Amino acid sequence: EEQEEDVLRDLRLFLRYVTESLAQDRRFKAFAKPVDTEEVPDYTLVVKAPMDLSTLLTNIDEQKYVTVDEFVCDADLIWKNALEYNPDSDPMDRHIRHRACALRDALRSIIRAELNEGFQRACEEIRASR
Ligand SMILES: CC(=O)c1nc(NC(=O)[C@H]2CNCCN2)sc1-c1cc(O)cc(O)c1
């Protein structure tokens, strides 16, 4: 009902704030858009569930997420995929891994700093009721 839609609207605002904060950080440029599988043909052989910051924003607009944890599951794919696709000692692999770990930490840090416990619980109760 109305109160639930109010909570879910606030969730979308919060998730856009988190995603835009990451998208503005120059360190995370490589994670901004889907990896171009024409340019990187072996990418889909290694990475089974691609994800990027622009796709997160689309998912938010399409009301895919009812809790912060559901959003974090998708957001975590971005850095997990990068670690998986860049396992080697190659300088470029190491460079991308450092940025993937920075994204992992920035994501958790923004959420911990800005998320109200009661609000997260209200979202989880809506998820449980559906
Ligand atoms: C995001 C990601 O996982 C990624 N990984 C890369 N790894 C490499 O290029 C390593 C792979 N091992 C052999 C030596 N090269 S490039 C790259 C990337 C960077 C962008 O600026 C945009 C984009 O779409 C993808």
The ligand as an SDF file (V2000), in Angstrom:
LIG
                    3D

 25 27  0  0  0  0  0  0  0  0999 V2000
   36.6530   -4.0120  -16.2710 C   0  0  0  0  0  0  0  0  0  0  0  0
   37.6060   -5.1240  -16.4900 C   0  0  0  0  0  0  0  0  0  0  0  0
   37.4710   -6.1930  -15.8870 O   0  0  0  0  0  0  0  0  0  0  0  0
   38.7320   -4.9830  -17.3840 C   0  0  0  0  0  0  0  0  0  0  0  0
   39.7120   -5.8900  -17.2550 N   0  0  0  0  0  0  0  0  0  0  0  0
   40.7150   -5.6920  -18.0940 C   0  0  0  0  0  0  0  0  0  0  0  0
   41.8140   -6.5160  -18.1060 N   0  0  0  0  0  0  0  0  0  0  0  0
   42.7900   -6.4510  -19.0170 C   0  0  0  0  0  0  0  0  0  0  0  0
   42.8250   -5.6520  -19.9570 O   0  0  0  0  0  0  0  0  0  0  0  0
   43.9100   -7.4710  -18.8380 C   0  0  0  0  0  0  0  0  0  0  0  0
   43.3350   -8.8760  -18.8520 C   0  0  0  0  0  0  0  0  0  0  0  0
   44.4790   -9.8410  -18.7240 N   0  0  0  0  0  0  0  0  0  0  0  0
   45.4590   -9.6730  -19.7670 C   0  0  0  0  0  0  0  0  0  0  0  0
   45.9910   -8.2450  -19.7790 C   0  0  0  0  0  0  0  0  0  0  0  0
   44.8720   -7.2990  -19.9070 N   0  0  0  0  0  0  0  0  0  0  0  0
   40.4630   -4.3560  -19.1080 S   0  0  0  0  0  0  0  0  0  0  0  0
   38.9600   -4.0280  -18.3730 C   0  0  0  0  0  0  0  0  0  0  0  0
   38.1700   -2.9190  -18.8260 C   0  0  0  0  0  0  0  0  0  0  0  0
   38.6800   -1.6310  -18.7670 C   0  0  0  0  0  0  0  0  0  0  0  0
   37.9160   -0.5620  -19.2460 C   0  0  0  0  0  0  0  0  0  0  0  0
   38.3950    0.6830  -19.1680 O   0  0  0  0  0  0  0  0  0  0  0  0
   36.6530   -0.7710  -19.7780 C   0  0  0  0  0  0  0  0  0  0  0  0
   36.1470   -2.0620  -19.8150 C   0  0  0  0  0  0  0  0  0  0  0  0
   34.9260   -2.2550  -20.3200 O   0  0  0  0  0  0  0  0  0  0  0  0
   36.8940   -3.1420  -19.3360 C   0  0  0  0  0  0  0  0  0  0  0  0
  1  2  1  0
  2  3  2  0
  2  4  1  0
  4  5  1  0
  4 17  2  0
  5  6  2  0
  6  7  1  0
  6 16  1  0
  7  8  1  0
  8  9  2  0
  8 10  1  0
 10 11  1  0
 10 15  1  0
 11 12  1  0
 12 13  1  0
 13 14  1  0
 14 15  1  0
 16 17  1  0
 17 18  1  0
 18 19  1  0
 18 25  2  0
 19 20  2  0
 20 21  1  0
 20 22  1  0
 22 23  2  0
 23 24  1  0
 23 25  1  0
M  END
$$$$
